[in-house]
Amino acid sequence: MEFLEVPLFDDDVFKMLIRFAFNLLILALIVRFAILPNQQDREFAFTVSMLNITVFFICFSLKKLDLGIGMALGLFAIFGVLRYRTNALPIKEMTYLFIVIGIAVINSLSNKKTSYAELMAVNGLILFAAYLKEKFVANGKTNTGLQGVVSK
């Protein structure tokens, strides 16, 4: 059934919902275990979440247009431009923004050649790396290298 030559329903809705649920699970784990424990400003979790969700749906929607890797690289380029057009963000927050954009792109642009096991492995490794970094390397302290020099 169509309306104005556009199908009202497509089988891709189920794929989208499954991938979005998986994306939200990974996002929730990253926010809960990597971002929130050491983040003073809780609004950053909202920003990260909404950015991830928006990028996921943009990529999934444009996937049918067969833009592929060029679109993904374009999103990273837009992120780079935004970096220079906004107030300075701490490197740690920029890294988390990059991570959630990357996860959204990976989860939304995967195709039949990518198994769910591969998606779980990639997302799990990113989550694990972020958790380990927060737990054992950063210890909740941001080190810009200039703090010791400025305070002396």
Order of alpha helices (4+ residues) and beta strands (2+ residues): beta-beta-alpha-alpha-alpha-alpha-alpha-alpha
